[in-house]
Amino acid sequence: MTSNADNLPSVMNAVEIAQPGGPEVLKLTEQPIPQPGPSDVLIRVAVAGVNRPDILQRKGLYPPPPGASNLPGLEVAGDIVAVGAAVSDWKPGDAVCALLTGGGYAQFACADAGSCLPAPKALSIEEAASLPETFFTVWANVFDDAALQPSEALLVHGGTSGIGVTAIAMAKAMGAKVFATAGSAEKRASSMKLGADAAFHYEDDKWEEEIADLGGADVVLDMTGGDFIPRNLACLNPGGRHVSIAFLRGAEATVNIFAIMQKRLRLSGSTMKARSFEEKARLANGLRDNIWPLIENGAISPVIDGIFPLSQAAAAHARMEAGEHIGKILLKTD
């Protein structure tokens, strides 16, 4: 292991899940500093992101993959303080943002070297921390899997969520049209300000009909599941792609298979946490080549809802569960 800090402390502040339950089960504790493996880097965390999978983990519904930290937290930004023996692309002192399999709610965290990206020079460290989870997810599903093209249209539900904000920004920067849904007039307006070409109230509007009248969608990034699936398929154009990444309205849906056949639709889905490190490294390279230049030149800007101290992780989770946030919720370690 190579380090630029001979006097690293042996323990750190970290937030653990005392037991499955509500936000109140998140407790600030003292933990040993993790030790990086041969292909890992150790990051002194400045800021960590809060994401929906953290909520599910806290409730006992989404355990970390084998070998991962039991602490919540899937993305961080900070400085590398040590690297494993097999790491050659990074060195101590490098400012990075990183996708983790867990452990981000802490003052130090380990990340696979291939899951790291340089913290964009155009952004603050807080803004950099807001990138990895949503940018990996949107790139993997909308561009790598569904292959959204500049001449096409994307429908994203929850346009003001972390994923929604990122999907709008990335799709618009890549030249695509974007439709979004939201749960209030204020959030519809926010989606439009963020760049959506049209935004609809997901409960009150017949959005599938309105989107079809506006030319239809070619890709749907769906976090809803349940009864929204057949409505999503109804507004997809021939050759459309439907990608599922969550199921807030239920994990089961009834679809018309003949309609899928008629329009030659493709349905897929994925999670990010359980992907192999090799796959995440490939996605990181795609982001570095295609999206990082757009961040550096200002074509894509992160949107931050609020920043909480690490000790107030419970309040950050409550904010996310209330559903009123616009953009990313973050935790600052100092």
C-alpha positions as CSV (number, residue, x, y, z in Angstrom):
1,M,0.0,0.0,0.0
2,T,1.2,3.5,-0.9
3,S,0.2,6.4,1.4
4,N,1.0,10.1,1.7
5,A,-0.2,10.2,5.3
6,D,2.0,8.3,7.7
7,N,-0.1,9.4,10.6
8,L,-3.6,8.5,9.6
9,P,-5.9,7.9,12.6
10,S,-6.9,4.4,13.4
11,V,-10.5,5.2,13.8
12,M,-13.1,7.5,12.1
13,N,-16.6,8.8,12.5
14,A,-19.1,6.8,10.5
15,V,-22.9,6.3,10.4
16,E,-24.1,2.8,10.9
17,I,-27.6,1.2,10.7
18,A,-28.3,0.1,14.3
19,Q,-31.2,-2.1,13.2
20,P,-33.7,-2.0,10.3
21,G,-36.2,0.8,10.6
22,G,-36.8,4.5,10.1
23,P,-34.3,7.3,9.9
24,E,-33.8,7.3,13.6
25,V,-31.8,4.0,13.4
26,L,-28.9,5.8,11.7
27,K,-26.3,6.3,14.5
28,L,-23.0,8.2,14.4
29,T,-20.4,5.8,15.7
30,E,-16.6,5.3,15.8
31,Q,-15.3,2.7,13.4
32,P,-11.9,1.4,12.4
33,I,-10.6,3.0,9.2
34,P,-11.0,0.5,6.3
35,Q,-7.8,-0.9,4.7
36,P,-7.6,-0.8,0.9
37,G,-7.2,-4.1,-0.9
38,P,-4.7,-4.5,-3.8
39,S,-7.0,-2.9,-6.4
40,D,-8.6,-0.3,-4.0
41,V,-8.0,3.3,-3.1
42,L,-8.6,4.8,0.3
43,I,-10.4,8.1,0.2
44,R,-10.5,10.8,2.8
45,V,-14.2,11.6,2.4
46,A,-15.2,15.3,2.2
47,V,-18.8,14.7,1.1
48,A,-21.0,11.7,0.5
49,G,-24.2,11.4,-1.5
50,V,-27.6,10.1,-0.2
51,N,-29.5,7.9,-2.5
52,R,-32.7,5.8,-2.6
53,P,-30.8,2.5,-2.2
54,D,-29.5,3.8,1.1
55,I,-33.1,4.1,2.3
56,L,-33.8,0.6,1.2
57,Q,-30.7,-0.7,3.0
58,R,-31.7,1.2,6.2
59,K,-35.0,-0.6,6.1
60,G,-33.4,-4.0,5.6
61,L,-34.6,-4.4,2.1
62,Y,-31.3,-4.0,0.1
63,P,-28.3,-5.7,1.8
64,P,-24.8,-4.8,0.5
65,P,-23.2,-7.4,-1.8
66,P,-20.8,-10.0,-0.3
67,G,-17.6,-8.4,0.8
68,A,-18.9,-4.9,0.8
69,S,-19.0,-2.5,3.8
70,N,-22.1,-2.8,6.0
71,L,-22.2,1.0,6.3
72,P,-24.5,2.9,3.9
73,G,-23.3,5.2,1.2
74,L,-22.7,4.6,-2.5
75,E,-20.8,7.7,-3.6
76,V,-18.2,10.1,-2.2
77,A,-15.8,12.8,-3.2
78,G,-12.5,13.6,-1.5
79,D,-8.8,13.0,-1.7
80,I,-7.0,9.7,-2.1
81,V,-4.7,9.0,0.9
82,A,-3.6,5.5,0.0
83,V,-3.6,3.1,-2.9
84,G,-3.4,-0.7,-3.1
85,A,-0.4,-2.4,-4.5
86,A,-2.0,-3.1,-7.9
87,V,-3.2,0.5,-8.5
88,S,-1.3,2.5,-11.1
89,D,-3.9,5.0,-12.4
90,W,-4.3,6.9,-9.1
91,K,-1.9,8.3,-6.5
92,P,-2.3,9.8,-3.0
93,G,-3.4,13.4,-3.3
94,D,-5.6,12.9,-6.3
95,A,-9.1,14.5,-5.9
96,V,-11.7,12.0,-7.0
97,C,-15.4,11.2,-6.9
98,A,-16.1,7.5,-6.6
99,L,-18.9,4.9,-6.8
100,L,-18.9,2.5,-3.9
101,T,-20.5,-0.7,-3.0
102,G,-21.1,0.8,0.5
103,G,-19.3,2.6,3.3
104,G,-19.7,6.2,2.1
105,Y,-21.3,7.6,5.3
106,A,-17.8,7.9,6.9
107,Q,-14.7,10.0,7.1
108,F,-12.8,7.4,5.1
109,A,-14.0,4.9,2.5
110,C,-12.4,2.4,0.2
111,A,-13.3,2.3,-3.5
112,D,-12.3,0.0,-6.4
113,A,-9.8,2.1,-8.5
114,G,-11.8,1.5,-11.6
115,S,-14.9,3.0,-10.0
116,C,-13.2,6.4,-9.5
117,L,-13.3,9.4,-11.7
118,P,-11.4,12.7,-11.4
119,A,-13.3,15.4,-9.5
120,P,-14.2,17.8,-12.2
121,K,-12.1,21.0,-11.9
122,A,-15.2,23.1,-12.8
123,L,-17.1,21.9,-9.8
124,S,-16.9,22.2,-6.0
125,I,-16.1,19.1,-4.0
126,E,-19.8,19.0,-2.9
127,E,-20.9,19.1,-6.6
128,A,-18.5,16.3,-7.4
129,A,-19.9,14.1,-4.7
130,S,-23.4,14.4,-6.3
131,L,-22.2,12.8,-9.5
132,P,-21.2,9.1,-9.3
133,E,-24.4,7.2,-8.4
134,T,-26.8,9.0,-10.7
135,F,-24.3,9.6,-13.5
136,F,-23.2,5.9,-13.6
137,T,-26.9,4.9,-13.5
138,V,-28.1,7.2,-16.2
139,W,-25.2,6.5,-18.5
140,A,-25.5,2.7,-18.0
141,N,-29.2,2.6,-18.6
142,V,-30.1,5.4,-21.0
143,F,-27.0,5.6,-23.2
144,D,-25.1,2.3,-22.8
145,D,-28.1,0.0,-22.7
146,A,-30.9,1.9,-24.4
147,A,-28.6,3.8,-26.7
148,L,-30.5,7.0,-26.7
149,Q,-29.7,9.1,-29.8
150,P,-29.6,12.9,-30.3
151,S,-32.6,12.7,-32.6
152,E,-34.7,10.7,-30.1
153,A,-36.9,11.5,-27.0
154,L,-36.5,10.3,-23.4
155,L,-39.3,10.0,-20.8
156,V,-38.0,10.0,-17.2
157,H,-40.3,9.8,-14.2
158,G,-39.5,11.9,-11.1
159,G,-37.9,14.7,-13.0
160,T,-36.7,16.5,-9.9
161,S,-35.2,13.4,-8.2
162,G,-31.4,12.9,-8.3
163,I,-31.8,10.5,-11.2
164,G,-34.4,12.7,-12.9
165,V,-32.2,15.8,-12.7
166,T,-29.2,13.9,-14.1
167,A,-31.2,12.2,-16.9
168,I,-32.6,15.6,-18.0
169,A,-29.2,17.2,-18.0
170,M,-27.4,14.4,-19.8
171,A,-30.0,13.8,-22.4
172,K,-30.3,17.5,-23.3
173,A,-26.6,17.9,-23.4
174,M,-26.4,15.0,-25.8
175,G,-29.1,16.6,-28.1
176,A,-32.2,14.5,-27.2
177,K,-35.7,15.7,-26.3
178,V,-36.9,15.0,-22.8
179,F,-40.3,14.5,-21.2
180,A,-40.6,14.3,-17.5
181,T,-43.3,13.7,-14.8
182,A,-43.5,15.1,-11.3
183,G,-45.9,15.2,-8.4
184,S,-46.7,18.9,-8.2
185,A,-47.0,22.1,-10.2
186,E,-43.8,23.4,-8.6
187,K,-41.9,20.3,-9.5
188,R,-43.2,20.4,-13.1
189,A,-42.0,23.9,-13.4
190,S,-38.6,22.9,-11.9
191,S,-38.3,20.1,-14.5
192,M,-38.9,22.6,-17.2
193,K,-36.3,25.0,-15.8
194,L,-33.9,22.0,-15.7
195,G,-34.3,21.5,-19.4
196,A,-37.3,19.2,-19.9
197,D,-39.2,20.0,-23.1
198,A,-42.5,19.1,-21.5
199,A,-43.5,18.0,-17.9
200,F,-46.6,16.4,-16.7
201,H,-48.3,15.7,-13.3
202,Y,-47.9,11.9,-13.0
203,E,-51.3,11.5,-11.2
204,D,-53.6,14.1,-12.8
205,D,-52.4,14.2,-16.4
206,K,-53.0,11.6,-19.1
207,W,-49.3,11.9,-19.8
208,E,-49.0,8.9,-22.0
209,E,-51.5,10.3,-24.4
210,E,-50.0,13.8,-24.3
211,I,-46.5,12.4,-24.9
212,A,-47.8,10.3,-27.9
213,D,-49.4,13.5,-29.3
214,L,-46.0,15.2,-29.0
215,G,-44.2,12.6,-31.0
216,G,-43.8,9.8,-28.5
217,A,-40.8,8.6,-26.5
218,D,-38.0,6.4,-27.8
219,V,-36.6,5.5,-24.4
220,V,-38.3,5.4,-21.0
221,L,-36.1,5.5,-17.8
222,D,-38.6,4.1,-15.3
223,M,-38.3,4.2,-11.5
224,T,-42.1,3.5,-10.9
225,G,-43.0,0.1,-12.0
226,G,-46.5,-1.2,-11.3
227,D,-49.4,0.4,-13.1
228,F,-47.1,2.9,-14.9
229,I,-45.5,0.1,-17.1
230,P,-48.4,-0.3,-19.6
231,R,-48.7,3.5,-19.8
232,N,-45.0,3.8,-20.5
233,L,-45.3,1.2,-23.3
234,A,-48.3,3.0,-24.8
235,C,-46.2,6.2,-25.4
236,L,-43.2,4.4,-26.8
237,N,-42.5,4.7,-30.5
238,P,-41.8,1.7,-32.6
239,G,-38.4,0.3,-31.7
240,G,-38.6,1.9,-28.3
241,R,-36.6,0.8,-25.3
242,H,-37.9,0.6,-21.7
243,V,-35.4,0.5,-18.9
244,S,-36.5,-0.3,-15.3
245,I,-34.2,0.8,-12.4
246,A,-36.7,0.8,-9.5
247,F,-40.4,0.0,-8.7
248,L,-41.8,2.6,-6.4
249,R,-45.4,1.7,-7.5
250,G,-44.9,-2.0,-7.3
251,A,-42.7,-4.8,-8.6
252,E,-45.4,-6.4,-10.7
253,A,-47.1,-5.2,-13.8
254,T,-49.5,-6.5,-16.5
255,V,-48.5,-5.7,-20.1
256,N,-49.9,-6.5,-23.5
257,I,-47.4,-8.7,-25.2
258,F,-48.9,-8.2,-28.6
259,A,-48.4,-4.5,-28.3
260,I,-44.7,-5.2,-27.5
261,M,-44.5,-7.3,-30.6
262,Q,-46.3,-4.8,-32.8
263,K,-44.0,-2.0,-31.9
264,R,-40.8,-4.1,-31.5
265,L,-40.3,-2.8,-28.0
266,R,-37.4,-3.9,-25.8
267,L,-37.7,-4.1,-22.0
268,S,-34.7,-4.3,-19.8
269,G,-33.7,-3.5,-16.3
270,S,-30.7,-3.3,-14.0
271,T,-29.2,-2.5,-10.6
272,M,-25.8,-0.8,-10.1
273,K,-24.6,-2.0,-6.7
274,A,-24.1,-5.6,-7.7
275,R,-22.4,-5.0,-11.1
276,S,-18.8,-6.3,-11.3
277,F,-15.9,-3.9,-10.8
278,E,-14.9,-4.6,-14.4
279,E,-18.3,-3.5,-15.7
280,K,-18.2,-0.3,-13.5
281,A,-14.7,0.5,-14.8
282,R,-16.0,0.3,-18.4
283,L,-18.9,2.6,-17.5
284,A,-16.5,5.0,-15.8
285,N,-14.4,5.2,-19.0
286,G,-17.6,6.0,-20.9
287,L,-18.4,8.8,-18.5
288,R,-14.9,10.2,-18.6
289,D,-14.8,10.2,-22.4
290,N,-18.4,11.4,-23.1
291,I,-19.8,13.2,-20.1
292,W,-16.9,14.7,-18.1
293,P,-16.0,17.1,-21.0
294,L,-19.6,18.4,-20.9
295,I,-19.3,19.0,-17.1
296,E,-16.0,20.8,-17.5
297,N,-17.4,23.1,-20.2
298,G,-20.6,23.9,-18.3
299,A,-23.0,22.0,-20.5
300,I,-24.0,19.8,-17.6
301,S,-24.4,21.2,-14.1
302,P,-25.3,19.2,-10.9
303,V,-28.3,20.3,-8.9
304,I,-28.0,20.1,-5.1
305,D,-31.0,20.2,-2.8
306,G,-29.3,20.3,0.5
307,I,-26.1,19.5,2.5
308,F,-26.3,17.9,6.0
309,P,-23.6,17.2,8.5
310,L,-22.7,13.5,8.8
311,S,-24.2,13.5,12.3
312,Q,-27.5,14.5,10.8
313,A,-27.8,11.5,8.4
314,A,-31.2,10.8,9.8
315,A,-32.5,14.2,8.8
316,A,-31.1,13.7,5.3
317,H,-33.0,10.4,5.0
318,A,-36.2,12.1,6.3
319,R,-35.8,14.8,3.7
320,M,-35.4,12.2,0.9
321,E,-38.4,10.2,2.1
322,A,-40.6,13.3,2.3
323,G,-40.2,13.6,-1.5
324,E,-39.9,17.3,-1.5
325,H,-36.2,17.5,-2.6
326,I,-35.1,18.8,-6.0
327,G,-31.7,17.4,-6.9
328,K,-29.1,15.6,-4.7
329,I,-29.0,15.4,-0.9
330,L,-25.5,15.3,0.5
331,L,-23.6,14.6,3.8
332,K,-20.5,16.6,4.8
333,T,-18.0,14.9,7.0
334,D,-16.4,17.9,8.8
